[in-house]
Each structure stands twice: as structure tokens, then as C-alpha cells.
Amino acid sequence: MAKYEQYINENYTMPTEDMDHFEEWKKTPEMQKEVDIILKENHIS
């Protein structure tokens, strides 16, 4: 989780509560693997 959080913090700005659209953050293949691990550990995928 820490690697993914660091990646997000270095590459994106967190939207404010008054955002008017949803933008999915692009993931590198390495970060997609991290997301897959996180989802599996949390029994989501």
C-alpha cells in the first residue's frame, strides 16, 4: 500500500470535495500489480 500511496502523492493532486467529475488515475504496469495485490489482500478481487 505504501508504494502505491507514494506513487499517487508524487504524480497526482487529490481533488477537493467540490469536484465535478471523476477522473481515474492512470497506473503504470508496476502500480497496477500493487493495486491487484491490495485488492486481493482485502478480498475485493
PDBQT receptor file of N, H, CA, C and O in Angstrom, charges set to zero:
ATOM      1  N   MET A   1       0.824  -1.187   0.000  1.00  0.00    +0.000 N 
ATOM      2  CA  MET A   1       0.000   0.000   0.000  1.00  0.00    +0.000 C 
ATOM      3  C   MET A   1       0.874   1.258   0.000  1.00  0.00    +0.000 C 
ATOM      4  O   MET A   1       0.540   2.249  -0.650  1.00  0.00    +0.000 OA
ATOM      5  N   ALA A   2       1.970   1.216   0.715  1.00  0.00    +0.000 N 
ATOM      6  H   ALA A   2       2.241   0.412   1.243  1.00  0.00    +0.000 HD
ATOM      7  CA  ALA A   2       2.836   2.391   0.821  1.00  0.00    +0.000 C 
ATOM      8  C   ALA A   2       3.409   2.795  -0.542  1.00  0.00    +0.000 C 
ATOM      9  O   ALA A   2       3.503   3.984  -0.846  1.00  0.00    +0.000 OA
ATOM     10  N   LYS A   3       3.790   1.810  -1.360  1.00  0.00    +0.000 N 
ATOM     11  H   LYS A   3       3.713   0.844  -1.113  1.00  0.00    +0.000 HD
ATOM     12  CA  LYS A   3       4.350   2.125  -2.680  1.00  0.00    +0.000 C 
ATOM     13  C   LYS A   3       3.311   2.821  -3.555  1.00  0.00    +0.000 C 
ATOM     14  O   LYS A   3       3.626   3.780  -4.260  1.00  0.00    +0.000 OA
ATOM     15  N   TYR A   4       2.067   2.331  -3.504  1.00  0.00    +0.000 N 
ATOM     16  H   TYR A   4       1.812   1.552  -2.931  1.00  0.00    +0.000 HD
ATOM     17  CA  TYR A   4       1.008   2.932  -4.313  1.00  0.00    +0.000 C 
ATOM     18  C   TYR A   4       0.667   4.326  -3.801  1.00  0.00    +0.000 C 
ATOM     19  O   TYR A   4       0.473   5.251  -4.590  1.00  0.00    +0.000 OA
ATOM     20  N   GLU A   5       0.596   4.475  -2.499  1.00  0.00    +0.000 N 
ATOM     21  H   GLU A   5       0.753   3.724  -1.858  1.00  0.00    +0.000 HD
ATOM     22  CA  GLU A   5       0.305   5.790  -1.918  1.00  0.00    +0.000 C 
ATOM     23  C   GLU A   5       1.383   6.797  -2.302  1.00  0.00    +0.000 C 
ATOM     24  O   GLU A   5       1.072   7.939  -2.638  1.00  0.00    +0.000 OA
ATOM     25  N   GLN A   6       2.631   6.388  -2.255  1.00  0.00    +0.000 N 
ATOM     26  H   GLN A   6       2.884   5.460  -1.982  1.00  0.00    +0.000 HD
ATOM     27  CA  GLN A   6       3.735   7.270  -2.643  1.00  0.00    +0.000 C 
ATOM     28  C   GLN A   6       3.621   7.649  -4.119  1.00  0.00    +0.000 C 
ATOM     29  O   GLN A   6       3.822   8.808  -4.481  1.00  0.00    +0.000 OA
ATOM     30  N   TYR A   7       3.301   6.679  -4.964  1.00  0.00    +0.000 N 
ATOM     31  H   TYR A   7       3.137   5.738  -4.670  1.00  0.00    +0.000 HD
ATOM     32  CA  TYR A   7       3.137   6.938  -6.403  1.00  0.00    +0.000 C 
ATOM     33  C   TYR A   7       2.043   7.974  -6.645  1.00  0.00    +0.000 C 
ATOM     34  O   TYR A   7       2.242   8.914  -7.414  1.00  0.00    +0.000 OA
ATOM     35  N   ILE A   8       0.899   7.812  -6.000  1.00  0.00    +0.000 N 
ATOM     36  H   ILE A   8       0.737   7.048  -5.375  1.00  0.00    +0.000 HD
ATOM     37  CA  ILE A   8      -0.216   8.750  -6.154  1.00  0.00    +0.000 C 
ATOM     38  C   ILE A   8       0.199  10.139  -5.686  1.00  0.00    +0.000 C 
ATOM     39  O   ILE A   8      -0.039  11.127  -6.380  1.00  0.00    +0.000 OA
ATOM     40  N   ASN A   9       0.815  10.216  -4.517  1.00  0.00    +0.000 N 
ATOM     41  H   ASN A   9       1.008   9.413  -3.953  1.00  0.00    +0.000 HD
ATOM     42  CA  ASN A   9       1.215  11.518  -3.975  1.00  0.00    +0.000 C 
ATOM     43  C   ASN A   9       2.234  12.231  -4.856  1.00  0.00    +0.000 C 
ATOM     44  O   ASN A   9       2.236  13.460  -4.926  1.00  0.00    +0.000 OA
ATOM     45  N   GLU A  10       3.092  11.482  -5.523  1.00  0.00    +0.000 N 
ATOM     46  H   GLU A  10       3.090  10.484  -5.467  1.00  0.00    +0.000 HD
ATOM     47  CA  GLU A  10       4.117  12.083  -6.375  1.00  0.00    +0.000 C 
ATOM     48  C   GLU A  10       3.590  12.482  -7.757  1.00  0.00    +0.000 C 
ATOM     49  O   GLU A  10       4.175  13.343  -8.414  1.00  0.00    +0.000 OA
ATOM     50  N   ASN A  11       2.497  11.867  -8.198  1.00  0.00    +0.000 N 
ATOM     51  H   ASN A  11       2.023  11.168  -7.664  1.00  0.00    +0.000 HD
ATOM     52  CA  ASN A  11       2.043  12.072  -9.572  1.00  0.00    +0.000 C 
ATOM     53  C   ASN A  11       0.692  12.755  -9.728  1.00  0.00    +0.000 C 
ATOM     54  O   ASN A  11       0.353  13.197 -10.826  1.00  0.00    +0.000 OA
ATOM     55  N   TYR A  12      -0.076  12.852  -8.664  1.00  0.00    +0.000 N 
ATOM     56  H   TYR A  12       0.200  12.493  -7.772  1.00  0.00    +0.000 HD
ATOM     57  CA  TYR A  12      -1.427  13.396  -8.774  1.00  0.00    +0.000 C 
ATOM     58  C   TYR A  12      -1.749  14.320  -7.609  1.00  0.00    +0.000 C 
ATOM     59  O   TYR A  12      -1.118  14.262  -6.553  1.00  0.00    +0.000 OA
ATOM     60  N   THR A  13      -2.746  15.172  -7.824  1.00  0.00    +0.000 N 
ATOM     61  H   THR A  13      -3.258  15.219  -8.682  1.00  0.00    +0.000 HD
ATOM     62  CA  THR A  13      -3.249  16.057  -6.781  1.00  0.00    +0.000 C 
ATOM     63  C   THR A  13      -4.622  15.555  -6.366  1.00  0.00    +0.000 C 
ATOM     64  O   THR A  13      -5.477  15.299  -7.214  1.00  0.00    +0.000 OA
ATOM     65  N   MET A  14      -4.832  15.413  -5.063  1.00  0.00    +0.000 N 
ATOM     66  H   MET A  14      -4.137  15.621  -4.375  1.00  0.00    +0.000 HD
ATOM     67  CA  MET A  14      -6.115  14.940  -4.559  1.00  0.00    +0.000 C 
ATOM     68  C   MET A  14      -7.180  15.991  -4.838  1.00  0.00    +0.000 C 
ATOM     69  O   MET A  14      -6.998  17.157  -4.489  1.00  0.00    +0.000 OA
ATOM     70  N   PRO A  15      -8.293  15.596  -5.464  1.00  0.00    +0.000 N 
ATOM     71  CA  PRO A  15      -9.346  16.582  -5.758  1.00  0.00    +0.000 C 
ATOM     72  C   PRO A  15     -10.036  17.053  -4.478  1.00  0.00    +0.000 C 
ATOM     73  O   PRO A  15     -10.045  16.355  -3.464  1.00  0.00    +0.000 OA
ATOM     74  N   THR A  16     -10.602  18.231  -4.548  1.00  0.00    +0.000 N 
ATOM     75  H   THR A  16     -10.595  18.798  -5.371  1.00  0.00    +0.000 HD
ATOM     76  CA  THR A  16     -11.342  18.760  -3.402  1.00  0.00    +0.000 C 
ATOM     77  C   THR A  16     -12.732  18.137  -3.368  1.00  0.00    +0.000 C 
ATOM     78  O   THR A  16     -13.123  17.430  -4.297  1.00  0.00    +0.000 OA
ATOM     79  N   GLU A  17     -13.469  18.397  -2.305  1.00  0.00    +0.000 N 
ATOM     80  H   GLU A  17     -13.151  18.972  -1.551  1.00  0.00    +0.000 HD
ATOM     81  CA  GLU A  17     -14.812  17.831  -2.157  1.00  0.00    +0.000 C 
ATOM     82  C   GLU A  17     -15.792  18.365  -3.194  1.00  0.00    +0.000 C 
ATOM     83  O   GLU A  17     -16.812  17.728  -3.460  1.00  0.00    +0.000 OA
ATOM     84  N   ASP A  18     -15.503  19.515  -3.779  1.00  0.00    +0.000 N 
ATOM     85  H   ASP A  18     -14.675  20.032  -3.562  1.00  0.00    +0.000 HD
ATOM     86  CA  ASP A  18     -16.429  20.085  -4.764  1.00  0.00    +0.000 C 
ATOM     87  C   ASP A  18     -16.076  19.707  -6.211  1.00  0.00    +0.000 C 
ATOM     88  O   ASP A  18     -16.418  20.433  -7.145  1.00  0.00    +0.000 OA
ATOM     89  N   MET A  19     -15.398  18.583  -6.389  1.00  0.00    +0.000 N 
ATOM     90  H   MET A  19     -15.120  17.994  -5.631  1.00  0.00    +0.000 HD
ATOM     91  CA  MET A  19     -15.053  18.145  -7.746  1.00  0.00    +0.000 C 
ATOM     92  C   MET A  19     -16.330  17.906  -8.546  1.00  0.00    +0.000 C 
ATOM     93  O   MET A  19     -17.364  17.536  -7.990  1.00  0.00    +0.000 OA
ATOM     94  N   ASP A  20     -16.245  18.120  -9.848  1.00  0.00    +0.000 N 
ATOM     95  H   ASP A  20     -15.405  18.420 -10.300  1.00  0.00    +0.000 HD
ATOM     96  CA  ASP A  20     -17.430  17.990 -10.692  1.00  0.00    +0.000 C 
ATOM     97  C   ASP A  20     -17.359  16.810 -11.667  1.00  0.00    +0.000 C 
ATOM     98  O   ASP A  20     -18.257  16.629 -12.489  1.00  0.00    +0.000 OA
ATOM     99  N   HIS A  21     -16.296  16.012 -11.574  1.00  0.00    +0.000 N 
ATOM    100  H   HIS A  21     -15.567  16.159 -10.906  1.00  0.00    +0.000 HD
ATOM    101  CA  HIS A  21     -16.185  14.817 -12.406  1.00  0.00    +0.000 C 
ATOM    102  C   HIS A  21     -15.217  13.831 -11.759  1.00  0.00    +0.000 C 
ATOM    103  O   HIS A  21     -14.430  14.189 -10.883  1.00  0.00    +0.000 OA
ATOM    104  N   PHE A  22     -15.294  12.603 -12.205  1.00  0.00    +0.000 N 
ATOM    105  H   PHE A  22     -15.934  12.312 -12.917  1.00  0.00    +0.000 HD
ATOM    106  CA  PHE A  22     -14.408  11.556 -11.710  1.00  0.00    +0.000 C 
ATOM    107  C   PHE A  22     -13.350  11.290 -12.765  1.00  0.00    +0.000 C 
ATOM    108  O   PHE A  22     -13.665  11.078 -13.935  1.00  0.00    +0.000 OA
ATOM    109  N   GLU A  23     -12.109  11.303 -12.349  1.00  0.00    +0.000 N 
ATOM    110  H   GLU A  23     -11.852  11.476 -11.398  1.00  0.00    +0.000 HD
ATOM    111  CA  GLU A  23     -11.010  11.020 -13.265  1.00  0.00    +0.000 C 
ATOM    112  C   GLU A  23     -10.212   9.851 -12.705  1.00  0.00    +0.000 C 
ATOM    113  O   GLU A  23      -9.611   9.954 -11.636  1.00  0.00    +0.000 OA
ATOM    114  N   GLU A  24     -10.211   8.734 -13.438  1.00  0.00    +0.000 N 
ATOM    115  H   GLU A  24     -10.699   8.650 -14.306  1.00  0.00    +0.000 HD
ATOM    116  CA  GLU A  24      -9.455   7.574 -12.969  1.00  0.00    +0.000 C 
ATOM    117  C   GLU A  24      -7.971   7.827 -13.202  1.00  0.00    +0.000 C 
ATOM    118  O   GLU A  24      -7.552   8.179 -14.304  1.00  0.00    +0.000 OA
ATOM    119  N   TRP A  25      -7.191   7.644 -12.154  1.00  0.00    +0.000 N 
ATOM    120  H   TRP A  25      -7.531   7.358 -11.258  1.00  0.00    +0.000 HD
ATOM    121  CA  TRP A  25      -5.755   7.842 -12.262  1.00  0.00    +0.000 C 
ATOM    122  C   TRP A  25      -5.139   6.711 -13.069  1.00  0.00    +0.000 C 
ATOM    123  O   TRP A  25      -5.444   5.538 -12.852  1.00  0.00    +0.000 OA
ATOM    124  N   LYS A  26      -4.271   7.074 -13.999  1.00  0.00    +0.000 N 
ATOM    125  H   LYS A  26      -4.022   8.027 -14.175  1.00  0.00    +0.000 HD
ATOM    126  CA  LYS A  26      -3.579   6.083 -14.815  1.00  0.00    +0.000 C 
ATOM    127  C   LYS A  26      -2.515   5.402 -13.957  1.00  0.00    +0.000 C 
ATOM    128  O   LYS A  26      -1.862   6.036 -13.129  1.00  0.00    +0.000 OA
ATOM    129  N   LYS A  27      -2.360   4.110 -14.174  1.00  0.00    +0.000 N 
ATOM    130  H   LYS A  27      -2.891   3.596 -14.847  1.00  0.00    +0.000 HD
ATOM    131  CA  LYS A  27      -1.387   3.341 -13.406  1.00  0.00    +0.000 C 
ATOM    132  C   LYS A  27      -0.350   2.740 -14.353  1.00  0.00    +0.000 C 
ATOM    133  O   LYS A  27      -0.678   2.288 -15.450  1.00  0.00    +0.000 OA
ATOM    134  N   THR A  28       0.890   2.745 -13.915  1.00  0.00    +0.000 N 
ATOM    135  H   THR A  28       1.156   3.112 -13.024  1.00  0.00    +0.000 HD
ATOM    136  CA  THR A  28       1.927   2.038 -14.660  1.00  0.00    +0.000 C 
ATOM    137  C   THR A  28       1.688   0.542 -14.449  1.00  0.00    +0.000 C 
ATOM    138  O   THR A  28       0.971   0.163 -13.523  1.00  0.00    +0.000 OA
ATOM    139  N   PRO A  29       2.267  -0.305 -15.278  1.00  0.00    +0.000 N 
ATOM    140  CA  PRO A  29       2.115  -1.749 -15.050  1.00  0.00    +0.000 C 
ATOM    141  C   PRO A  29       2.564  -2.166 -13.641  1.00  0.00    +0.000 C 
ATOM    142  O   PRO A  29       1.942  -3.027 -13.020  1.00  0.00    +0.000 OA
ATOM    143  N   GLU A  30       3.635  -1.557 -13.146  1.00  0.00    +0.000 N 
ATOM    144  H   GLU A  30       4.141  -0.857 -13.651  1.00  0.00    +0.000 HD
ATOM    145  CA  GLU A  30       4.116  -1.870 -11.793  1.00  0.00    +0.000 C 
ATOM    146  C   GLU A  30       3.076  -1.480 -10.741  1.00  0.00    +0.000 C 
ATOM    147  O   GLU A  30       2.829  -2.234  -9.800  1.00  0.00    +0.000 OA
ATOM    148  N   MET A  31       2.470  -0.303 -10.901  1.00  0.00    +0.000 N 
ATOM    149  H   MET A  31       2.671   0.310 -11.666  1.00  0.00    +0.000 HD
ATOM    150  CA  MET A  31       1.468   0.146  -9.932  1.00  0.00    +0.000 C 
ATOM    151  C   MET A  31       0.180  -0.659 -10.050  1.00  0.00    +0.000 C 
ATOM    152  O   MET A  31      -0.519  -0.850  -9.056  1.00  0.00    +0.000 OA
ATOM    153  N   GLN A  32      -0.145  -1.134 -11.252  1.00  0.00    +0.000 N 
ATOM    154  H   GLN A  32       0.424  -0.979 -12.060  1.00  0.00    +0.000 HD
ATOM    155  CA  GLN A  32      -1.325  -1.991 -11.392  1.00  0.00    +0.000 C 
ATOM    156  C   GLN A  32      -1.131  -3.280 -10.613  1.00  0.00    +0.000 C 
ATOM    157  O   GLN A  32      -2.076  -3.794 -10.013  1.00  0.00    +0.000 OA
ATOM    158  N   LYS A  33       0.095  -3.808 -10.619  1.00  0.00    +0.000 N 
ATOM    159  H   LYS A  33       0.862  -3.391 -11.106  1.00  0.00    +0.000 HD
ATOM    160  CA  LYS A  33       0.381  -5.006  -9.821  1.00  0.00    +0.000 C 
ATOM    161  C   LYS A  33       0.178  -4.721  -8.342  1.00  0.00    +0.000 C 
ATOM    162  O   LYS A  33      -0.364  -5.557  -7.618  1.00  0.00    +0.000 OA
ATOM    163  N   GLU A  34       0.611  -3.541  -7.883  1.00  0.00    +0.000 N 
ATOM    164  H   GLU A  34       1.051  -2.862  -8.472  1.00  0.00    +0.000 HD
ATOM    165  CA  GLU A  34       0.416  -3.154  -6.482  1.00  0.00    +0.000 C 
ATOM    166  C   GLU A  34      -1.071  -3.076  -6.143  1.00  0.00    +0.000 C 
ATOM    167  O   GLU A  34      -1.496  -3.547  -5.088  1.00  0.00    +0.000 OA
ATOM    168  N   VAL A  35      -1.853  -2.484  -7.033  1.00  0.00    +0.000 N 
ATOM    169  H   VAL A  35      -1.508  -2.102  -7.890  1.00  0.00    +0.000 HD
ATOM    170  CA  VAL A  35      -3.301  -2.379  -6.813  1.00  0.00    +0.000 C 
ATOM    171  C   VAL A  35      -3.914  -3.775  -6.749  1.00  0.00    +0.000 C 
ATOM    172  O   VAL A  35      -4.749  -4.044  -5.886  1.00  0.00    +0.000 OA
ATOM    173  N   ASP A  36      -3.514  -4.652  -7.643  1.00  0.00    +0.000 N 
ATOM    174  H   ASP A  36      -2.836  -4.434  -8.345  1.00  0.00    +0.000 HD
ATOM    175  CA  ASP A  36      -4.042  -6.017  -7.646  1.00  0.00    +0.000 C 
ATOM    176  C   ASP A  36      -3.740  -6.727  -6.326  1.00  0.00    +0.000 C 
ATOM    177  O   ASP A  36      -4.588  -7.447  -5.801  1.00  0.00    +0.000 OA
ATOM    178  N   ILE A  37      -2.546  -6.528  -5.796  1.00  0.00    +0.000 N 
ATOM    179  H   ILE A  37      -1.856  -5.943  -6.223  1.00  0.00    +0.000 HD
ATOM    180  CA  ILE A  37      -2.172  -7.128  -4.509  1.00  0.00    +0.000 C 
ATOM    181  C   ILE A  37      -3.044  -6.569  -3.389  1.00  0.00    +0.000 C 
ATOM    182  O   ILE A  37      -3.538  -7.320  -2.549  1.00  0.00    +0.000 OA
ATOM    183  N   ILE A  38      -3.232  -5.258  -3.380  1.00  0.00    +0.000 N 
ATOM    184  H   ILE A  38      -2.831  -4.647  -4.063  1.00  0.00    +0.000 HD
ATOM    185  CA  ILE A  38      -4.058  -4.609  -2.351  1.00  0.00    +0.000 C 
ATOM    186  C   ILE A  38      -5.482  -5.153  -2.402  1.00  0.00    +0.000 C 
ATOM    187  O   ILE A  38      -6.057  -5.481  -1.364  1.00  0.00    +0.000 OA
ATOM    188  N   LEU A  39      -6.049  -5.248  -3.591  1.00  0.00    +0.000 N 
ATOM    189  H   LEU A  39      -5.582  -4.981  -4.434  1.00  0.00    +0.000 HD
ATOM    190  CA  LEU A  39      -7.412  -5.751  -3.733  1.00  0.00    +0.000 C 
ATOM    191  C   LEU A  39      -7.519  -7.205  -3.275  1.00  0.00    +0.000 C 
ATOM    192  O   LEU A  39      -8.486  -7.583  -2.613  1.00  0.00    +0.000 OA
ATOM    193  N   LYS A  40      -6.532  -8.008  -3.628  1.00  0.00    +0.000 N 
ATOM    194  H   LYS A  40      -5.747  -7.701  -4.166  1.00  0.00    +0.000 HD
ATOM    195  CA  LYS A  40      -6.551  -9.419  -3.227  1.00  0.00    +0.000 C 
ATOM    196  C   LYS A  40      -6.440  -9.548  -1.711  1.00  0.00    +0.000 C 
ATOM    197  O   LYS A  40      -7.158 -10.342  -1.103  1.00  0.00    +0.000 OA
ATOM    198  N   GLU A  41      -5.545  -8.772  -1.096  1.00  0.00    +0.000 N 
ATOM    199  H   GLU A  41      -4.962  -8.127  -1.589  1.00  0.00    +0.000 HD
ATOM    200  CA  GLU A  41      -5.372  -8.836   0.356  1.00  0.00    +0.000 C 
ATOM    201  C   GLU A  41      -6.630  -8.407   1.099  1.00  0.00    +0.000 C 
ATOM    202  O   GLU A  41      -6.875  -8.847   2.222  1.00  0.00    +0.000 OA
ATOM    203  N   ASN A  42      -7.420  -7.555   0.474  1.00  0.00    +0.000 N 
ATOM    204  H   ASN A  42      -7.221  -7.198  -0.439  1.00  0.00    +0.000 HD
ATOM    205  CA  ASN A  42      -8.651  -7.077   1.102  1.00  0.00    +0.000 C 
ATOM    206  C   ASN A  42      -9.877  -7.856   0.623  1.00  0.00    +0.000 C 
ATOM    207  O   ASN A  42     -11.015  -7.457   0.871  1.00  0.00    +0.000 OA
ATOM    208  N   HIS A  43      -9.627  -8.975  -0.067  1.00  0.00    +0.000 N 
ATOM    209  H   HIS A  43      -8.703  -9.299  -0.269  1.00  0.00    +0.000 HD
ATOM    210  CA  HIS A  43     -10.687  -9.871  -0.553  1.00  0.00    +0.000 C 
ATOM    211  C   HIS A  43     -11.700  -9.145  -1.429  1.00  0.00    +0.000 C 
ATOM    212  O   HIS A  43     -12.900  -9.407  -1.352  1.00  0.00    +0.000 OA
ATOM    213  N   ILE A  44     -11.206  -8.226  -2.266  1.00  0.00    +0.000 N 
ATOM    214  H   ILE A  44     -10.231  -8.013  -2.328  1.00  0.00    +0.000 HD
ATOM    215  CA  ILE A  44     -12.073  -7.460  -3.157  1.00  0.00    +0.000 C 
ATOM    216  C   ILE A  44     -12.034  -8.029  -4.573  1.00  0.00    +0.000 C 
ATOM    217  O   ILE A  44     -12.989  -7.874  -5.333  1.00  0.00    +0.000 OA
ATOM    218  N   SER A  45     -10.945  -8.679  -4.920  1.00  0.00    +0.000 N 
ATOM    219  H   SER A  45     -10.169  -8.804  -4.302  1.00  0.00    +0.000 HD
ATOM    220  CA  SER A  45     -10.895  -9.257  -6.267  1.00  0.00    +0.000 C 
ATOM    221  C   SER A  45     -10.402 -10.672  -6.220  1.00  0.00    +0.000 C 
ATOM    222  O   SER A  45     -10.293 -11.323  -7.259  1.00  0.00    +0.000 OA
TER     223      SER A  45
